[in-house]
Amino acid sequence: MKGYDHTPLEREKVIEFISRLSDLQKRQRAEFEKIQSDSRVHSEEYNEKSRRLHTELESLKMQKNNMRAHISDTQKKITTTEEKLDATETLSGELHTLIGDIDEKKARLEKVKSSMESSNYEEKLAEKISKGRNLEDRRDKLNTELRRLGLQADARAKLDLKRAEFRTKTADVKNTLEAVNEKFRKLVGSDASADNMEWEVDRLLSDSDQRHLDAESEATTANKDLQQAETTLSNLKAQLKDKRDELKVLEKKLKDADADDLDQLIKEATLELSVRKELSGNLSGASQIYEKLLDVGKAKKVCTVCDRHLNDREMVVFEKFLRGEMKRSSPESIAENTEEMKEWEDELERLQKLVPIQASRDRLKRNELPALERQIKEQEAAIPAISHKAEEASDKMDELKKLLKDVTSMKQHAINIARTQKETDRLRDEISSLESELKSTGSTKTADEVEAELDALAVDLYALPCNLPSFR
């Protein structure tokens, strides 16, 4: 998940991360359930189509078996019809015999001429003879047509198979178009048709592929920016921790050195050292001067500094003061002052060595730490927007990836439909060629139709002599 790769995470970030993780799990669970539902629907559609195709296959097998049986029956009928033709030739001989009988009985016709004229017998006889000849001609034509149909049986069986295959493939195209039309309409914005489906899918596939490449590049850049921002934030936090640790060390050094107010301590040490240096200069040879002043003052009863007369009480004070000064300028006092001066020099040196430490501490507290904290806040404030942009780019890439997958799947349907459409066009041409071939033979009747006509014609031929009047 974007925006949480840096450490450490604040409590609010952890809570936000858990919340977003829960939302992501819910979305993933919903998407998984949707995929399962789609899978069940697709599985049901596949099973339904499989059952339908199996039924159609069984139907085609049955049609094929029926066609074979029909061809076999047709061959048998052809044999039977040929036998009937042979029998019909016998009828033709009988007909000629009847005509001969008619010639023999012409004499008798003269006797009954008046009767024949009254009943128009001659006209009726001529009509019967003409009808009989027409029937024979018709029978010969039908026999010829039946033989031709026998030769065409294979072509007709092939035509029936081609027509059945054409109907099956046309139904396949229609069923496939109906099955994918809803998804095709969502992808393209129009209904699918066998004529333009492959072209539309190719165009959409090219566009989707380019958009996916662009989104992938955009997602890579956004993730790189996010990773860089998180790395920068982690580095800043690491620097902040190091600086704070360094500050603790420096403050501990100052605290252990009792130098909380270093500037004031240096000022005081400098003053103390200056006083002792000045005192050291003053104490050098001061004891002999004070002793001489005291001797002169006692001898003259005057203050040798201001040349003022001193009474006994004032002389006591004057002597006490000079002896005190003499004591302070004694070798012991000079040695003590020198020792103190050395101590203050060491103290001042010690304090001055702490100045760089204090400067580092102040630089950390006043400049570096606030600057790092400000940069961290700015980086933390910028990361959500960068993370959101990366997530949007990733979501967009996933959506386009799913779209590309759907279009690729649709491409396969389009290829199948285009191939089946070409096959139906080929079958249409073959059917047209077979139909033209059968029509060029002069008949488009079936063998059953011709046999039915021959049966009816045979009945008429058999009935024809019975309808002639008796010559007796």
Buried (B, 14 or more C-beta within 10 A) or exposed (E): EBBBBBEEBEEEBEEBBEEBEEEEEEEEEEEEEEEEEEEEEEEEEEEEBEEEEEEBEEEBEEBBEEBEEBBEEBEEBBEEBBEBBEEBEEBBEEBEEBEEEBEEEEEEBEEBEEEBEEEEBEEBBEEBBEBBEEBBEBBEBBBEBBBBBBEBBEBBBBBBBBBBBBBBBBEBBEEBBEBBBEBBEEBBEEEBEBEEBBEBBEEBBEEBBEBBEEBBEBBBEBBEBBBEBBEBBBEBBEBBEEBEEBBEEBBEBBEEBEBEEBEEBBEBBBEBBEBBBEBBEEBEEBBEBBBEBBEEBBEEEBBBEEEEEBEEEBBEEBBEEBEEBBEBBBEEBBEEBBEBBEBBBEBBEBBEEBEEBBEBBEBBBEEBBEEBEEBBEEBBEBBEEBBBBBBBBBEBBEEBBEBBEBBEEBBEBBEBBBEBBEBBEEBEEBBEEBBEEBEEEEBEBBBEBBBEBBEEBBEBBEEBBEEBEEEE
